[in-house]
Amino acid sequence: MRGPTIVAPTVVALLCAFAAQGAIVSVTKDIAVDTKWTSANEYNLDTQVKVLAGATLTIQPGTMIRAAKNDSSGRAPALIITQGAKIDAQGTASQPITFTTQETITSTNNRGLWGGIVVCGFGILSGPTGTTSFVEGLDNIVYGGTNNTDNSRIFY
């Protein structure tokens, strides 16, 4: 009969450190189903990523999201919440959700490093009721409509 297995404390510490580090997840495709980004991973946006109608992107407190300088088309990566999609990003003071660049920021490259977060709801725009418009700089991304009670985001 074998006795209990004993694991050296150094091995346990190394395993815990490795597990806590998490993975770097490269995000290159649109999000079409409910998706959760956890604080155990770092998420790198390598292109403009859309959360599509019907899907919710939930981002846990303490999660890091980094954007590449630009994609293969020269466009700054961005996170775009399209009409009918949702984002739930509720950071805290002790575990903020951080959106930043993958680049080292210097005095000569401090612009164009992050395309931003764009939330496209169905709210009424100025002009005739029901007017819609396209987001400048993005291909075929519509916002506006007739529903001022539309709620596409929870941000803290």
N, C-alpha and C positions, 0 to 999 in steps of 0.2 A: 504494500500500500504506500502511495506517495504522500508526502507531507504537503503542507500548503506552499503555494508558489509565492516567492518573495521577489519583488521587483525593486531594484536599487533606486533610491530617491533621485539620482541624477537622470535615470531613464524616464521616470515619471515626470520630472520637470521638463525635460526635452519634449516629451509627448504633449504635455499641456501647452507649452510655448508654440509648438507646431500647430496644434488644433486651434489655438486662439488667433493665429495669424490669418487664417482663412485663405480664400482663393481670390485671384484677380479675375473677374468675369468680364470678358469683352462683349459689349452689347452692340450688335451690328444689324439687328432685324427689328422690325416693328413689333409691337406687343399687341396681340390679338385676343388673348385670354387673360383672366385674372392672374396677376403675377405679384410675388412678394420679393423685395430686395431686403436681405437681412444684414445686420451689422457685422456678421461673421465674415462677410466678403467685401471687397472693394469693386465697384462697377465702373468700367471705363467705356465711355461713349466714343465710338470711333466714327460716327456719322450722325446725321439727324435721325432720331428715333421717334416714331409716333406711337402713342397709345391709341388704339383704334376703338371706334364706337362699340359699346357693350363690355369693354374690358376696364378693370380697375388696377392701377399700379399702386401697391402699398409699399411704403418705404419705412423700415423700422428706425426708431431713434438710434443715433450713433453710426448711421451708415455713411460711407464716403462714396461720392460720385465724382469722377474726374472726366473731363472732356479733352479729346485730342485737339491739337491746334486747328486742323482742318481735315476734311475728308478728301478722297481722291478727286472730288470735283471742286476743291478749293472753298467749300462752304464750312463754316464753323459748326461743329456738332451742337445739337440742341435737343431738349426733351419737349415734345409737342403733344399736348393733350387735345385730341381732336374732338369735335362735337359728338356728344353721346358717350365719351370716355370719361374716366375719373382718375384723380390722383389723391391718395391719402398719405400725407407726409407729416407726421406729428413728432417732431423732435422735442427735446427738453433742454433746459439750461445745462444740465450735466451731460446730456447725450444729444448734441445737436446733429442734424442731418447737414452734411457739408457738400456743397456743389462747388467744384473748383476746376482748375486746369491740370493736365498731365505735365505741362511745361514748367520749367523753372522761370519764374517771373523776374525780369530785369527791367532797367529803365528804358531799354530800347524795344522790348517786346511785350509791353503791358496792355496791349489792346488786341481784340479779335481772338482771344484765347477761349472764349466760351460763348456759344450762341444764345444761351438762356433757356428759360422755361416758358413755354407759350401755352396758355390755357384758352381754348376756343369754345366759348359757350354759345348759348342760344339767346342771350339777352338782346333787348331792343337797342338798336343803334340810332344815332341822330339821323334824321331823314325820314322818309315814309316808313310806316310800321311794316315790319317784315323784311326790311332791307338787310342784305348780307354783304359781306366784303371778304376780300382775300388778304391774308397776312403778307405784308411786304417782305420780300426776300425768301419766301417759302413757296414751293410749287403746289398750287391747287389746295391750299389750306384755308377753309372757309370758317368765318365766325359771324355771329349775329343771327337774329331771327325775331321771334315774337314772344319769347318766354323769359320774363324777368325773374322768375323764381327758379330758373335752371341753376343747378349746383354741381359743378364739375370738379371741385377741389376742396380738400381740407388741408390747410397749411398752418403749422405752428412753428 
